[in-house]
Amino acid sequence: MELVRKLLIDTADNVSEYNLIIIPDNQGQVEQAERDKLIKYHLEIMRQNHLLDFEAHDYLDGSCSIINVQLTWAGQDYLSNIEDDTIWNKTKSVAQEKGLEIAKLSFDLLKNLAAQQAKQLLGIE
């Protein structure tokens, strides 16, 4: 979930558009290829959950390019709950207090927990 958060923040801030060109491992860049595959996997599941959108192009040589990564309305909404470090750290702390790993929480549960922490911080609940 840390990587998901980072991808959302970076996309929103245009720090990195995550325009990737993924090259198969046989190019001698195994570490970079593994990192790119991990990012591609997370981008794909984030797109399936309507957090962002992008164009992906797979090529016959096994390479792939990902371009035009953008947040969706749902992605911006989720990001607004987890972008603040105080809320994010409190969300992780609450999960840890219950003996749960943040990475193993379902997306919906994490989204609701983060929203609850934001409400408490604002004095709404």
N, C-alpha and C positions, 0 to 999 in steps of 0.2 A: 504493500500500500504506500510505502514511502516513494517508490518509483512512480506510481500513479499520481501521487500528489505533486511530485517534481515535474512530471510531464505536463500536468494541467497548469501549474504555475508558470513554467517556462513558455508554454504555448500562449497563455494569456498575456504574459509580459513581452512576448516576441523576443525573448532571450535567445531561443533557438526554435526554429520552425520545425525541427525534426524532419527535415528533408534528408532522407537517408538513401544511400545507395548501398545495398547489402551485396557483398561479393562472397561467393562460396569459399569455404575454408582453404581450398587448395591454392589460394593466392599468397599463402605465407603470413596472413594477418589473422591468425586464429582467434586471438584475444579480442580484437576489434570486431570480427565477424560474430563471435558469441555475444558481445555487448549489443550489437545491432539486432541480432535475432531476438534477444530479450526485450529490447525496446519495441521491435515490430510486434511481438506477441502481446505486449501490454497495450500498444496502440490498437491492435485488432480487437481485444476484449473491451477496451474503452469505447470503440466504435459500436460494438454489439450492444453496449449498454447506453448508447446515444449520448455519451459524454463529449465526443468529438467526431469530426468527420475529416476525411482526407482521400487522396487519390493514391492507389497502389498499382504498380505495374510490375508484373513478374516477367522475366525474360528466359529464353530457352537455355542460356548458360547457367541458370540457377540464381542469377542475381535478381535484385528487386529494387525498385525505387519507390519512395513514399514522399509525396509532395502535397502542398497546400493543406497542412494540418491546421484545423480551426476548431475552437470550442463551439459546442452547441448551446442552446438555452439551458438544457439539463446540466451540461458540463459546467457552465458558468454558475448555475445555482448550487451545485455540489461544491465547487471551488470556493464560493463565498462562505461556506460553512467550515472548510478545512484550511483555507489559506493563512489565516491568522495563527502564528506560532503558539500563542497562549491557548487558543481553543484546541488546536491540534495536539499539543502536549497534554492538555487536560483529558482529551478523548483517549489518548493512549494510556494515560495514567489510570483512568477509570477501568479500562479493559484489563490492564495488568492487575489491578486490585482484585478483580474478579477471577484472576488466574487465566485470562485469555490472551492469546497473541493477536495483535492487531492485524497481522498478515493473514490470519485464519478466520477472521470475521467475514460474514457475508457482506456484500456491498450495501445492501439495504439496511442491515443492522448498523454498519459503520456510519452510513449517511444519517440515520436517525440519531445515533449517539452523538455525532458531531453537532447536529442541529440542536439537540437537547443541551449540550455544553454551551453553545452560543446563546441560547435563551437564558440559561442560568447566569451567564456572565452579564447579560443585559438586564437581568432582574425581571424577566418576563415570567419565569417559572420558579 
